[in-house]
Amino acid sequence: MTRTEYKQFQWNKTHRININNIVERQCTQCEEWLEEDSNFYLQNKSHPEKGFSPWCKKCTSDSANKRQKANYPKYKKLQYNWREKDENQGKISQTAREWREDHQEWKQQYQLDYQHKYPEKMARYRIDKEMHRTHDILKPEWDNCQKYFDYKCAYCGLPLAEHWIRYRGKIMLGSFHKEHAIHNGGNGLDNCLPSCKSCNDKKWKRDLNEWYNNKNNKYTEDRYNKIIQWLMEDCFQYIMEHKPKRKYVRKKSL
């Protein structure tokens, strides 16, 4: 048997042509016959000349999920390292935005089903949201806070003039976040730091020392010392007296 005849013999073992003259391939894992195209099989990226992979997409996905669950800490660390790289931030937001646009109805239905299925979690979420109030600081206090940090992000040093963000599909200059240094701390100026969108998203619910340390690729000792100096001492010279909000009382008609 020649090499060409042997290849044809191997091809005939896993391929067939149906009545519609469409080439079908048998998955070597589930042994189901499916059309040999990109809808059911993955292309061999390492060796494109070999065509499609022997496993269908479903079997490949199930195998990958099983492997990830068996080695969860390893894959979790790889995913975290990939997300922390600055060059991948645009890829994450772009992919998420495209997915949301293509699956709006599915997402809305999923959220409704989740709320009905887990009412206890939704109740805890509402409590957490109420506890995490916005900062109760005056505009002059916030201006002085940004001026103290030279109108730069307290964590990464990004200037406010270069704080470009994407909002509703458009690129524009955005303002800094009033970031809680201690997540469950107070809402005054003594717990407030100017933060760019990227640092605010990455820090999330973690406290200052838990997130901003020498393991963080944006950490510098000078910026950390300046943050501590602000929180422990310098912020107090800019705190102003807050007048209580006046409550409106409707007068009773005579």
N, C-alpha and C positions, 0 to 999 in steps of 0.2 A: 504493500500500500504506500503510495507516494505521500509526501507531506500535504499536498493540496487535497488529496482524497481523505486524509486523516482529519484535516480541518473541517471538511464538509461533513464527515461522519459525526464529529463532535457537535457541529452546528445543528444537525438534524435531531440530536438527542434532546435539545432544549428549545427548538424552534419549530414552528409550523405556520402554514398559510391557511387562513380560514376561508369561508365561502365568499367573503367580500374582498378577497385578494389582499388582506392585511396581515402583515407579519406579526405573529404572537410569540411571546417568550414565556417559558415556565420558570417561575421563581424557584430557586434551588432550596429555599427554606420552607415556604408554605405550599409549594408545588401547585400554585394557582396559575392558570394561563391568562396573561394580560398582554395588551398591545405593547410592542416594544417601542416606546417613545418616552419623552420627558415627562409625560403625565403620570406614568406608573413606575419608571425606573430612573435612577440617578446616573448621570454621565460620569465615567471614570476620569477624574481630574488629573491624576498622576500620569495615566497612559491613555490619552484620548483615542489613540488608534485601536484600543481594545473595545471601544464602544461603551455600552451600558454595563452597569454592575450586575452580578448574577442574582442579587436580592432585590425584591421590589421595594418601593419607598416605605410601605407600612412595616415590613419586616426590619428594614434598616433603622427606622425610627424607634421601633420597639426595642431593638437590640441596644441602640445608643442610650435610651432612657434607662434600661436595666443596668447598663454599665455605669452610668452616672450615679444611680442610686447606690450601687455597691461601692463606689469610690467618691462619695459625696464631698468630703473635706477637700480632696484634691481638685475636683472640678470647680468647687466654690471659690477656691483660691485663684484658679486660672481665670475665672470670670471676673473676679474682683480686680485682678491685675490688668486685665484688658480694659475694663471700664475706667480705671484710674488714669490711663494714658490720655493726654490732651488731644492727640490726633484722632481718637475714637469718639470724642464727645459729639461731633457733628453727625457721625454715622448712627449713633444711638437715637438722637432726636429726630433725624430724618426718617429712620426706619419706623420709629414709634408713631410719628405724624402720619406717614403713609398708611400704616396699619389702621389707625383710628379712622381715617377718612374712608377706607374701604370696608370697615366693619362697624359702622355707627349703630345700625339697628341691632346687630348681634351684641354689641357692648351694652346698649341700653337694657336689652332683655336679660343679659347676664347679671347686671347690677340689681335689677328688680328681683330676680330669682335669689340672688345672694342675700339681699336684705330680708326676704321672707324666710330663708332657710336658717339664717344665723341672727336672730333678733338680739341675743345677748351681746354678740360682738358689736352690733350697731349701737347698742346702748352705751357700751364702754367707749366706743369711738366718739360718740357725742360728748361724753363726759371729758375725755382727753382734749377734745377740740375746745371746750369751754374753758378748761384749765389753762390752755396755751393761748392766752390773750395777746393782742397786739401791744406794742410798747406804749406806755402812757407817758410820753415825753412831748414837750413843746417844740415848736419849729426852731426857735433860737438854740435850744439844747441840741437838737439833731444837727443843725448847721455847725455848731462848735465841735461836736463829735467828729464830723467829717473833716473839718479843718484841722483838728488835732492829728489825724492820720493822713494829712496832706492830700485829702480827697483821693485816697487810694484804698483798696480793699485791705482790711486789717490783717487778713490771712495770707493772701498771695501777692499783694502789692500792685494789683492791676489798677491803673489810673481810671478815674471816673470818666474822663474824656474818651477812653478806649473801651468802655463797657458796652459793647454791642450785643444785643440780644435779638432773638427772633420772636416776633409777636404777630400771631394771626397770619403767618406766611410772609411777613415783611421783616427786614433787618433794620433795626433802629437803635439809637442810644437809649439805654435804660438807666434808671436810678438804682442806687444801692439798697440792699435790704437792711432793715433794722434787726440785726441778728442777736438772738439770745446767746450769750456766752455759756450760761448754765441753762439747760433746756427747761427745767422746772423751777428756775429762779424767778426773781422779781421782774417787773415790767418797767422799771425805772431806768434812768441813764446809767446807773452803776452796774447794769447787766446788758448794756447795749454796745454793739460793735457794727461798723459799716462793713458789709460783705457783698461781694459780687454774686451773681446768680449761680455760677458754677460752685463756689465754695459753700454757699447756703444750701444747695441741693445735696452736696456730698456730706456735709456735717450732719444734716437732718436732726435727729433727736439726741445725738451724742453730745456730751459736755466738752468743754474746751480742752482739758488735758487728755481726755479719752481719744479725741480726734486729731488735735493739733499738737503733734509731738514729732520726734526725730524720725519716725516711720513714715510720716507724711512727706511726699515729694515737694510740697510747697512750703514746708516749714523752714524758717530761719530763726536763729536765736535772737537776733536783733528785733524782729517783728514780735516774737513771743514776749520778750522783755517789755516792749512798748505796750503791748496789750495788758500785761499784768500791772504795769505802772498806771495805766488809765483806769483799770477796774478797781484797784486798791486805793489810789490816792487822787489822781489828777481829775477824775470825772466830777468829784464833789464840788470843785470850784465853779463848775458850770451849771449845777443843778439850781433851778429857779423855783420860786414858790408857785405851786399849782392852785389856781382858784377852783373851788368845786363847781361842777356844772349846775347851772340853774335849771330847776325842774319847772316845767310849764304846768300850771294848774288851771283847768278850765273853770271859768266863773259860772256860777249858777244863774240862770236867767230868773229875773224877778216875775 
